[in-house]
Structure formats: C-alpha cells, structure tokens
Amino acid sequence: MKKLLVLALLGFSLSAHASFTFDLTILEPTCSYLCDAQLIVESTAADLQLSLDNSDFQDELIISDLCPGEYTLYLKDDDGCTAQEEVLILAPFTFIIDLGPDIEAEAFDEVPLEVLSNVAPSSIVEISWMPETGLSCTDCSTPVAELNETVTYTVTLTSANGCIATDEITVFVGDAEVFIPNAFSPNFDGYNDFFNVFVGDERIIVRRMQIADNWGNVVYDERNFNPSLEVWGWDGSFRGKMMQPNVFIYFIELGFPDGSIEQFHGDVTLIR
C-alpha cells in the first residue's frame, strides 16, 4: 500500500499581489525497488502547469513513475503566479529475506531449510520454492530437502502489499558411495569370500543382482535385499558346486531412498 503525504502550499507573483494555493500529495513507491511514486497537485488556479527539476512545463497535474529521492517542483498559473517546492520522496520499508549460507550434505540426508524475513509471517501471502526437487513442501517457510545431487534453490516471498523478495541457497551433495569389487576369492578364509555391492547408505537396497558366465548362463540371481544389514552375496557356487576361477558378468540394480533406480554392469573375477 502506498503512503501519502498531503501538503497545503502557497504560490505567488513577484509583480502582483495575486496568489494561489495548492495541495501537494506525495504517493511513495509501493516497494523499495520500484519507481512508481507519484506527485499529485490539486488547485483552483486557472491553467496551472507543473515542472519537475526544470523539465518542460506540463498541463497534467500528476507526475508519475518517480524513484525515491529529492526533487524540485515548479508551478505556475495563467496569471504568472509561481511556486517552488522541494520534494523528498522517501523509500519504503525494504523487504528482506535470508536463507543463510550454502549447505554441504551427504546423499539422501534430510536437510532442513528455513527462510527468515524482516516481515511478520502474517504479512506473507505467498511462498514459492524452485525447483521442487527433493523438497517436502514448496509453499512453506521450512521445507526439508532430501537429495542425491547438488541443487540450488530459489525461494520467493510475496508480502501483503505485493512486494517480492528472493534469495538462493545451494545444497552441495556428495555422491552416494557405491562400491562393486572386481574380484573375490571364495576360499572361506573370512576375507573377501562373497561378491556383493557395498553402499554408503543403509537405506539403499539391491533390487536385483544377477551374475552370468561368459556364455550367458545365469549362475546367481537374487532380488530385494539390503546389503548393509544382511549377509548376502554370491559365494562362487552354482547348483551346490564351486565354480572354477573365471571372469563373470554382473548386472546390479539399486533402489535409492528418493525412489530413483540405477543400474550397474561389469565383470568380476573369481579367484581361488
């Protein structure tokens, strides 16, 4: 909402005793970043004209699109009466928001975000977060982000008087740790006896792990297990018999906490 100031002022002529009065209304800018202030003059003087900062005189008694600052307003009527008024247009309250510093997180961590403002929450009419990636809500002041990649968020707040403020924050996310060995030795010495996938987040599950020999024969096929919490993996056997040293092909499909799926292909060497 624009603030206004109404002044009752007097104009006069140096060569005569005639004079005129006028009211000057100052409408301040709507928002601190806008130049939409107005000067409005009301007077009974005939053919009153205005000039701002020695610009050409105009018949229109409204001067628009003004920025905050100091101006000199000149007025003259048809009888030669003149007036001069120093005008100060003040900048309105500056709407500021802050998301704080950028954040570093591990993949799939729950990262709380919060937008702070110098405007009361009751005076905020709209909140919008972009992009929506990984956010628990996009129209609240305190969403939680759960990500598997780095994302820069922009939040935009709109106040009750239509002013807008924005800020950005980047959540830097490290890669989810996934390690698939390229060899194992199932000799049951307690070390490297099983071929498995190792993950850095216990919420990652193996949706499928399939292993085949070089001729395409599937020798191991297991689904839906958590490699972090359970003892799973291929022990180098097929139908109860230990396989001979060789190179095998694996296909592994992982499911991540955000619902995404990633597939891995490669080969592993069985060593005796």
Rosetta blueprint (number, residue, H / E / L):
1 M L
2 K L
3 K L
4 L E
5 L E
6 V E
7 L E
8 A E
9 L E
10 L E
11 G E
12 F E
13 S L
14 L L
15 S L
16 A L
17 H L
18 A L
19 S E
20 F E
21 T E
22 F E
23 D E
24 L E
25 T E
26 I E
27 L E
28 E L
29 P L
30 T L
31 C L
32 S L
33 Y L
34 L L
35 C L
36 D L
37 A E
38 Q E
39 L E
40 I E
41 V E
42 E E
43 S E
44 T L
45 A L
46 A L
47 D L
48 L L
49 Q E
50 L E
51 S E
52 L E
53 D L
54 N L
55 S L
56 D L
57 F L
58 Q E
59 D L
60 E L
61 L L
62 I E
63 I E
64 S E
65 D E
66 L E
67 C L
68 P L
69 G E
70 E E
71 Y E
72 T E
73 L E
74 Y E
75 L E
76 K E
77 D L
78 D L
79 D L
80 G L
81 C L
82 T E
83 A E
84 Q E
85 E E
86 E E
87 V E
88 L E
89 I E
90 L L
91 A L
92 P L
93 F L
94 T L
95 F L
96 I L
97 I E
98 D E
99 L L
100 G L
101 P L
102 D L
103 I E
104 E E
105 A E
106 E L
107 A L
108 F L
109 D L
110 E E
111 V E
112 P E
113 L L
114 E L
115 V L
116 L E
117 S E
118 N L
119 V L
120 A L
121 P H
122 S H
123 S H
124 I E
125 V E
126 E E
127 I E
128 S E
129 W E
130 M E
131 P L
132 E L
133 T L
134 G L
135 L E
136 S L
137 C L
138 T L
139 D L
140 C L
141 S L
142 T L
143 P L
144 V E
145 A E
146 E E
147 L L
148 N L
149 E L
150 T L
151 V E
152 T E
153 Y E
154 T E
155 V E
156 T E
157 L E
158 T E
159 S E
160 A L
161 N L
162 G L
163 C L
164 I E
165 A E
166 T E
167 D E
168 E E
169 I E
170 T E
171 V E
172 F E
173 V E
174 G L
175 D L
176 A L
177 E L
178 V E
179 F E
180 I L
181 P L
182 N L
183 A E
184 F E
185 S L
186 P L
187 N L
188 F L
189 D L
190 G L
191 Y L
192 N L
193 D L
194 F L
195 F E
196 N L
197 V L
198 F E
199 V E
200 G L
201 D L
202 E L
203 R L
204 I L
205 I E
206 V E
207 R E
208 R E
209 M E
210 Q E
211 I E
212 A E
213 D L
214 N L
215 W L
216 G L
217 N L
218 V E
219 V E
220 Y E
221 D E
222 E E
223 R E
224 N E
225 F E
226 N L
227 P L
228 S L
229 L L
230 E L
231 V L
232 W L
233 G L
234 W E
235 D L
236 G L
237 S E
238 F E
239 R L
240 G L
241 K E
242 M E
243 M L
244 Q L
245 P L
246 N E
247 V E
248 F E
249 I E
250 Y E
251 F E
252 I E
253 E E
254 L E
255 G E
256 F L
257 P L
258 D L
259 G L
260 S L
261 I E
262 E E
263 Q E
264 F E
265 H E
266 G E
267 D E
268 V E
269 T E
270 L E
271 I L
272 R L
